[in-house]
């Protein structure tokens, strides 16, 4: 595996680095919208590729300077965009710790689900997230449902996503369902 999903949109982010042979054993779920609460703007892609225009929205002045990325984005329509190969570190977690282990970017895969802390996520987003997660389980044997965390879990007090509207029970129960034909 080259670290890329076979059936998704690809948009390379420069905001990544080598894993240096570190085993992937954590999956981190995030939410994002740019501007906050607006969907389908293309601004997330601009942020992850360092092209976000600071003058386009007052909230962009500070964040346009950030150098961040995720491995995947699942938008509101269920389209998946891959920014960083799974074999590399995406810069999604920031200061973080999981079970006492610091710097989660080094050993995790980050998936952004387009949304907010305060709005329900769509059926298609849960379906795509479950499909991708099952595929990752097949490739990375150290990943399992117990090794999935929200950004808020690994950066408590600093991050709140994926937020209270993310249905963890629905997502994790879908991981036990067989993938649809062609997955």
C-alpha positions in Angstrom: 0.0 0.0 0.0 1.3 3.4 -0.9 -0.6 5.0 1.9 -3.3 6.4 -0.4 -7.0 5.5 -0.7 -7.8 4.2 -4.1 -11.2 5.9 -4.6 -11.0 9.5 -3.4 -10.0 13.0 -4.4 -6.3 13.7 -3.8 -5.0 17.1 -2.9 -1.4 17.1 -1.5 -0.7 19.1 1.6 2.9 20.2 2.3 2.1 20.1 6.0 3.4 16.6 6.8 6.5 14.8 7.8 8.1 11.3 7.9 6.9 8.8 10.4 10.4 7.3 10.5 9.1 3.7 10.8 6.7 4.4 13.7 3.7 2.1 13.8 0.2 3.6 13.3 -1.9 2.7 16.3 -4.3 5.6 16.8 -7.1 7.1 14.7 -8.2 10.7 15.7 -11.6 12.1 14.7 -11.9 15.8 14.2 -14.5 18.3 12.9 -13.9 21.4 10.9 -15.7 24.1 9.0 -14.4 27.3 7.5 -15.6 29.8 8.2 -17.1 28.3 11.4 -20.5 26.8 10.7 -20.3 27.2 6.9 -19.9 24.1 4.7 -18.7 23.5 1.1 -16.7 26.7 0.9 -13.4 25.1 -0.3 -11.6 26.9 2.6 -10.6 23.7 4.4 -8.7 22.6 1.4 -7.1 26.1 1.2 -6.1 25.9 4.8 -4.5 22.4 4.5 -2.6 23.5 1.3 -1.4 26.9 2.8 -3.5 28.9 0.3 -6.2 30.3 2.7 -6.6 34.0 1.9 -6.4 36.0 5.2 -8.6 38.8 3.8 -11.5 36.5 2.9 -12.9 36.4 6.4 -11.9 38.0 9.7 -11.3 34.6 11.3 -8.8 33.7 8.6 -6.2 36.4 9.6 -4.7 34.2 12.3 -5.4 30.7 11.0 -4.0 31.4 7.5 -0.6 31.4 9.1 -1.1 27.9 10.6 0.6 24.9 8.9 -1.9 22.1 9.5 -3.3 19.2 7.7 -5.1 15.9 8.1 -4.9 12.7 6.3 -8.5 12.8 5.1 -11.5 15.2 5.0 -15.0 13.8 4.7 -17.3 16.6 3.5 -21.0 17.1 4.1 -21.8 15.2 0.8 -19.6 12.3 1.8 -16.8 13.1 -0.6 -13.4 12.1 0.7 -10.3 14.1 0.0 -6.9 12.8 1.0 -4.2 15.3 1.8 -1.4 13.2 3.3 -0.5 9.5 2.7 -1.2 7.4 5.8 2.5 6.4 5.7 3.4 10.0 6.7 2.5 12.2 9.6 -0.2 14.8 9.0 -0.1 17.8 11.3 -3.6 17.4 12.8 -3.2 16.9 16.5 -0.9 19.6 17.8 0.1 19.2 21.5 -1.5 15.9 22.4 -1.3 12.8 24.5 -3.0 9.3 24.2 -2.6 6.9 27.1 0.4 8.9 28.3 2.1 8.9 24.9 2.9 12.4 23.7 2.9 13.9 20.1 0.0 11.9 18.6 0.8 13.0 15.1 3.8 10.6 15.1 1.6 7.5 15.5 -1.9 8.5 14.4 -4.1 9.0 11.4 -6.3 12.1 11.5 -9.7 12.3 9.8 -11.6 15.6 9.6 -15.4 15.3 9.2 -16.9 18.6 7.9 -19.1 19.9 10.7 -19.2 21.7 14.0 -19.6 20.8 17.6 -23.2 22.0 17.5 -24.8 20.4 14.4 -25.6 16.8 13.6 -23.3 15.0 11.1 -24.9 13.4 8.0 -25.7 9.7 7.3 -23.3 9.7 4.4 -20.5 11.1 6.6 -20.9 8.3 9.1 -21.1 5.7 6.3 -17.9 7.0 4.7 -16.1 7.3 8.0 -17.0 3.7 8.9 -15.9 2.4 5.4 -12.6 4.2 5.7 -12.1 3.0 9.3 -12.7 -0.6 8.4 -10.2 -0.3 5.5 -7.6 1.2 7.9 -8.2 -1.7 10.3 -7.3 -4.2 7.6 -4.0 -2.3 6.7 -3.0 -1.3 10.3 -3.5 -4.2 12.6 -2.8 -2.2 15.7 -5.9 -0.1 15.0 -9.1 -1.2 16.6 -12.2 0.5 18.1 -10.3 1.1 21.4 -7.6 3.0 19.5 -10.0 5.6 18.2 -10.2 9.0 19.9 -11.6 12.4 19.4 -9.4 15.4 19.2 -10.9 16.5 22.5 -9.7 13.2 24.1 -6.0 13.7 23.1 -6.0 17.5 23.7 -8.4 18.0 26.6 -9.0 21.6 27.5 -7.6 22.8 24.2 -9.9 21.1 21.7 -13.6 20.2 21.7 -14.0 18.3 18.5 -15.6 16.2 17.1 -18.1 17.6 19.7 -21.2 16.6 21.5 -23.2 16.1 18.2 -20.8 13.4 17.0 -22.6 10.1 17.6 -19.8 7.8 18.8 -22.2 4.9 19.4 -23.5 5.0 15.9 -20.0 5.3 14.4 -18.5 2.5 16.4 -21.4 0.1 15.9 -21.1 0.6 12.2 -17.5 -0.7 12.3 -18.9 -4.2 12.9 -21.1 -4.1 9.8 -19.7 -5.6 6.5 -18.5 -3.1 4.0 -20.6 -2.5 0.9 -19.7 -4.3 -2.3 -16.7 -2.6 -3.9 -15.2 -1.3 -0.7 
